[in-house]
């Protein structure tokens, strides 16, 4: 008896859900989205990996690899704030829908710190 008004209301009103990804929701101002790394600025210091609460970042300095697992990321932005060179940024758009898990692996050329050191004989 109490359900009949609710059923009739839902029958003649719009859908409460949205058919994603065909019609995505508009983003809010200041929303944090997809994480990107500018490899030209990255020095592989590992600060982002140490501060990440979801541990979705891995930095292997000897191999020159920066790895990111998007499905583990909670888009908190802590790694972006902690990056000393500003190589990490969050786009204002979300990651596109995919059918299988992926891992982002970037090869970064490790910059030699010896170039600024002069040797005297």
C-alpha positions in Angstrom: 0.0 0.0 0.0 2.9 2.4 0.8 4.8 1.3 -2.3 2.2 2.2 -4.9 2.9 6.0 -4.9 6.6 5.4 -5.0 6.3 3.0 -7.9 4.0 5.4 -9.9 6.4 8.3 -9.2 9.4 6.3 -10.5 7.4 5.0 -13.5 6.7 8.5 -14.8 9.9 10.4 -13.9 13.4 10.5 -15.4 15.9 7.8 -14.8 18.0 8.3 -11.7 21.1 6.9 -13.4 23.2 8.0 -16.4 24.3 5.7 -19.2 28.1 6.1 -18.7 30.3 6.4 -20.8 27.8 7.5 -23.5 26.8 10.5 -21.4 29.5 11.3 -18.8 28.8 13.6 -15.9 30.1 17.2 -16.1 33.2 17.7 -13.9 33.1 19.9 -10.8 35.3 23.0 -10.7 38.7 22.0 -9.1 38.1 18.3 -9.5 41.2 16.1 -9.5 41.4 13.6 -12.3 44.0 11.6 -14.3 47.6 11.7 -13.0 50.3 12.5 -15.6 54.1 12.8 -15.3 56.3 15.1 -17.4 59.3 12.8 -17.8 61.5 15.8 -18.9 61.2 17.2 -15.3 61.2 14.0 -13.3 64.4 13.2 -11.4 63.2 9.9 -10.0 63.7 11.0 -6.4 60.9 8.7 -5.2 59.1 11.3 -3.1 55.8 10.6 -4.9 56.0 6.9 -4.2 56.8 7.4 -0.5 54.0 9.9 0.1 51.3 8.0 -1.9 48.7 6.6 0.6 47.4 4.0 -1.9 50.9 2.9 -2.9 50.0 3.0 -6.6 53.4 4.6 -7.6 56.7 2.8 -7.9 60.0 4.4 -8.7 63.1 2.4 -9.7 65.9 4.8 -10.1 68.6 2.3 -11.2 66.4 1.1 -14.1 65.1 4.6 -14.8 61.4 3.5 -14.5 58.4 5.4 -13.1 55.4 3.1 -12.7 51.8 4.1 -12.0 48.8 1.8 -11.4 45.7 3.8 -12.3 43.2 1.4 -10.7 44.8 1.7 -7.3 45.0 5.5 -7.4 42.4 7.3 -5.2 43.1 10.7 -6.9 44.0 12.4 -3.6 46.8 14.6 -5.1 49.3 14.1 -2.3 52.0 12.9 -4.7 51.4 16.0 -6.9 51.9 18.3 -3.9 55.0 16.4 -2.7 56.8 16.4 -6.1 59.9 18.7 -5.7 60.3 19.4 -9.4 56.6 19.8 -10.3 56.7 17.0 -12.9 53.4 15.4 -11.6 50.1 17.0 -12.4 46.4 16.0 -12.3 44.3 16.7 -15.3 40.8 18.1 -14.8 39.4 15.0 -16.6 39.0 11.5 -15.4 40.6 8.4 -16.8 38.6 7.0 -19.7 36.7 3.7 -19.2 38.7 0.6 -20.2 37.9 -3.1 -20.4 41.1 -4.4 -18.8 43.6 -3.3 -16.2 46.6 -1.3 -17.3 49.8 -0.1 -15.8 51.6 3.1 -16.9 55.4 2.6 -17.2 57.5 5.5 -18.2 61.2 5.3 -19.0 63.1 8.3 -17.6 66.6 9.2 -18.4 68.5 9.6 -15.2 70.3 12.9 -15.2 73.9 12.7 -14.0 74.7 15.0 -11.1 78.4 14.9 -11.9 78.1 17.4 -14.8 78.2 20.4 -12.4 81.2 19.1 -10.4 84.6 20.2 -11.5 87.6 18.2 -10.7 91.0 19.7 -10.0 94.4 18.0 -10.4 
